């Protein structure tokens, strides 16, 4: 309840009066809404199932690494090694 004390001020309000309370209520309301949104997002994932962790995306499948025999065959086919060297290295492997 507000009353007039005769000094051109509202005695019991002080420090901005109702404006501080008004903005404080807005801040509390916004904080509660943000908290609810945060909690909902934490308990559900993109798939819509609650409590289940999301699967990590798998790495794209690339070509398998070459074996030493594959490298030797490629070098022989390219003419980098001759037949005798190819057969020797193939038997070493």
Secondary structure, 3 states (H helix, E strand, C coil): CCCECCCCCECCCCCCCHHHHHHHHHHHHHHHHHHHHHHHHHHECCCCCECCCCCCCCCCCCCCCCCHHHHHHHHHHHCCCCHHHHHHHHHHC
